[in-house]
Amino acid sequence: MEFIVEPERKVKICDEADVCVVGGSCTGVFAAVRAARLGAKVALIEKQNCLGGTATNGLINIWHSLYDTDGKNQIIAGLTLETLERLKKAGAVWRGESVTGAYHFNSQELKIELDNYIRENKIRLYLHTYYAGLLHDGNKIKAVIIENKDGRSAVKAGFFVDATGDGDLCRDLNIESYQNKTVQPPSSCFLMKGDIDSDLLSQIIRKHGHEEGLEDDWGWSDRSVCGDDITLRADNHVFNVICNKARDLTFAEMEGRRQMRAFINLLKKYGHPDMDYSLVAACSHIGIRETAHYKTLFKATEKDLLMGKRYPTAVLNGTYRVDIHHSDNMGITFKYLDGTVSTFYGKNTKTEFGNWRTREGITGEPAKYYQLPLEVLIQDRYENFIMAGRMLNADEGAFGALRVMVNLNQLGEAAGVAAFETLNSGKPVWEIDRIKVRRTLKDGGSALI
Ligand SMILES: Cc1cc2nc3c(=O)[nH]c(=O)nc-3n(C[C@H](O)[C@H](O)[C@H](O)COP(=O)(O)OP(=O)(O)OC[C@H]3O[C@@H](n4cnc5c(N)ncnc54)[C@H](O)[C@@H]3O)c2cc1C
């Protein structure tokens, strides 16, 4: 590999904050809001033109159940519940009919609600601003370097939160990373005019998919979000790419869009003849499920998660199933707390069922929800740094469950409170009172028992 040397240059300091959060999905926004509500001066850096990450730029519109598997006890509240209530007031959220008790919302309205949080909590937001590097002095981070229309500048802060999904700050800090054996593939969601029933779609793809270069790939769609004549399609994948690599990401964006047109072309030819199929909106950023994971004090494992292991420093409660999009054979596997395992291939092509509890000889009552301790966010090299998001330290199965937004939202909130507690205590992040963080989260509305 060849290198060129950049000349040394002075970079102006554009902001000084107590807490600087990089990445503005709900994970990052909720970290920022929690820290700000405790009294911290917060800066938030986001490279896109809006907040919300995969939910808004990737058109993902479902938050899963806030209740345990009985549907009786509420186990998730905090900013997730507050946001759902605020969106409800705007007529932008409704409870789905599905047994999962999920909430479907208008993800474009979420952009506006997240802007409201920024204004109300006086967070200094930088949109269209790319995190480009950081400066640290030994084990203390001093500033992040950003690039935007003003050129290159620096944000100084007392504490930094990496909420970039891919862990861009973790990468630059050389925190030990790994990739799971299989990496869940990305998908490019889109809004389509016209509807297609799943049986006919399955036949069309199997018989004619090759004409447009489409494979018989598993996926889902949602009709309820934008009215009856607009469907959200989430049924493509781009395989064999790792989206924290620039060239893979570029290829994936283009291939995802190619698949959108191919899908619509097929429906125009073989779908319902009276339907007028067309592309209404393409996601503004491909939906990335998984890239790198970074090592922290605690690694989440599928076994502990599905057995519902409890932790004194728990900052997350959840029920969402293990959900693994296969990286190689166009299938998906779900594993539930009650033992059920189901795998689906293609568009209704093949299904398999099993039970992991029976297979492992586990008896007794299944757990009604799982937990995750604060230690999953904490590394022990940089005293004023924490990470939250899909870069989390988890094996394939645990990641499959934890990666959904009702879970990552809670980790964002925990990161914001831990940031404040670190600054307040003057201790390195790994020495803070973790029980106090949990108590503060609870006092701020989290449903932690
Ligand atoms: C197709 C698809 C469907 C899904 N369906 C669901 C679902 O129905 N329900 C559900 O709950 N979950 C779903 N998920 C999972 C969930 O959406 C994601 O795991 C979650 O949103 C990831 O959140 P995050 O904060 O870790 O990362 P992201 O959402 O990727 O957010 C990272 C943020 O950081 C910003 N950023 C990154 N790098 C930089 C940088 N260098 N400088 C500045 N800003 C930066 C990004 O622009 C982004 O806003 C789905 C995922 C995909 C891909």
The ligand as a MOL file (V3000), in Angstrom:
LIG
                    3D

  0  0  0     0  0            999 V3000
M  V30 BEGIN CTAB
M  V30 COUNTS 53 58 0 0 0
M  V30 BEGIN ATOM
M  V30 1 C -33.3500 -3.5250 6.5510 0
M  V30 2 C -33.3750 -3.4870 8.0410 0
M  V30 3 C -34.5780 -3.7230 8.6990 0
M  V30 4 C -34.6250 -3.6290 10.0900 0
M  V30 5 N -35.8390 -3.7720 10.7000 0
M  V30 6 C -35.9430 -3.4290 12.0070 0
M  V30 7 C -37.2210 -3.2900 12.6120 0
M  V30 8 O -38.2490 -3.5250 11.9890 0
M  V30 9 N -37.2490 -2.8770 13.9050 0
M  V30 10 C -36.1140 -2.6100 14.6250 0
M  V30 11 O -36.2110 -2.2070 15.7770 0
M  V30 12 N -34.9070 -2.7660 14.0730 0
M  V30 13 C -34.7930 -3.1290 12.7850 0
M  V30 14 N -33.5540 -3.2220 12.2020 0
M  V30 15 C -32.3420 -3.0320 13.0390 0
M  V30 16 C -32.1190 -1.6000 13.4490 0
M  V30 17 O -32.7400 -0.7200 12.5730 0
M  V30 18 C -30.6470 -1.2560 13.5140 0
M  V30 19 O -29.9050 -2.2970 14.1010 0
M  V30 20 C -30.4440 -0.0120 14.3760 0
M  V30 21 O -31.2200 1.0390 13.8880 0
M  V30 22 C -28.9890 0.3470 14.4220 0
M  V30 23 O -28.8520 1.5120 15.1900 0
M  V30 24 P -27.4300 2.1710 15.4300 0
M  V30 25 O -27.6870 3.3980 16.2020 0
M  V30 26 O -26.4880 1.1860 16.0020 0
M  V30 27 O -26.8720 2.4700 13.9730 0
M  V30 28 P -27.4150 3.3490 12.7800 0
M  V30 29 O -28.8950 3.3350 12.6820 0
M  V30 30 O -26.6260 2.8950 11.5980 0
M  V30 31 O -27.0120 4.8320 13.1880 0
M  V30 32 C -25.7120 5.3360 13.1200 0
M  V30 33 C -25.7990 6.8320 12.9390 0
M  V30 34 O -24.4820 7.3720 12.9510 0
M  V30 35 C -24.2790 8.1920 11.8130 0
M  V30 36 N -22.8560 8.1050 11.4690 0
M  V30 37 C -22.1600 6.9810 11.1250 0
M  V30 38 N -20.8820 7.2630 10.8620 0
M  V30 39 C -20.7570 8.5900 11.0500 0
M  V30 40 C -19.6580 9.4850 10.9220 0
M  V30 41 N -18.4310 9.0730 10.5500 0
M  V30 42 N -19.8660 10.8000 11.1770 0
M  V30 43 C -21.0940 11.2520 11.5600 0
M  V30 44 N -22.1690 10.4370 11.6870 0
M  V30 45 C -22.0060 9.1240 11.4470 0
M  V30 46 C -25.1930 7.5950 10.7630 0
M  V30 47 O -25.5160 8.5040 9.7460 0
M  V30 48 C -26.4100 7.2010 11.6110 0
M  V30 49 O -27.3130 8.2610 11.7810 0
M  V30 50 C -33.4570 -3.3380 10.8190 0
M  V30 51 C -32.2380 -3.1420 10.1730 0
M  V30 52 C -32.1990 -3.1990 8.7920 0
M  V30 53 C -30.9040 -2.9280 8.1120 0
M  V30 END ATOM
M  V30 BEGIN BOND
M  V30 1 1 1 2
M  V30 2 1 2 3
M  V30 3 2 2 52
M  V30 4 2 3 4
M  V30 5 1 4 5
M  V30 6 1 4 50
M  V30 7 2 5 6
M  V30 8 1 6 7
M  V30 9 1 6 13
M  V30 10 2 7 8
M  V30 11 1 7 9
M  V30 12 1 9 10
M  V30 13 2 10 11
M  V30 14 1 10 12
M  V30 15 2 12 13
M  V30 16 1 13 14
M  V30 17 1 14 15
M  V30 18 1 14 50
M  V30 19 1 15 16
M  V30 20 1 16 17
M  V30 21 1 16 18
M  V30 22 1 18 19
M  V30 23 1 18 20
M  V30 24 1 20 21
M  V30 25 1 20 22
M  V30 26 1 22 23
M  V30 27 1 23 24
M  V30 28 2 24 25
M  V30 29 1 24 26
M  V30 30 1 24 27
M  V30 31 1 27 28
M  V30 32 2 28 29
M  V30 33 1 28 30
M  V30 34 1 28 31
M  V30 35 1 31 32
M  V30 36 1 32 33
M  V30 37 1 33 34
M  V30 38 1 33 48
M  V30 39 1 34 35
M  V30 40 1 35 36
M  V30 41 1 35 46
M  V30 42 1 36 37
M  V30 43 1 36 45
M  V30 44 2 37 38
M  V30 45 1 38 39
M  V30 46 1 39 40
M  V30 47 2 39 45
M  V30 48 1 40 41
M  V30 49 2 40 42
M  V30 50 1 42 43
M  V30 51 2 43 44
M  V30 52 1 44 45
M  V30 53 1 46 47
M  V30 54 1 46 48
M  V30 55 1 48 49
M  V30 56 2 50 51
M  V30 57 1 51 52
M  V30 58 1 52 53
M  V30 END BOND
M  V30 END CTAB
M  END
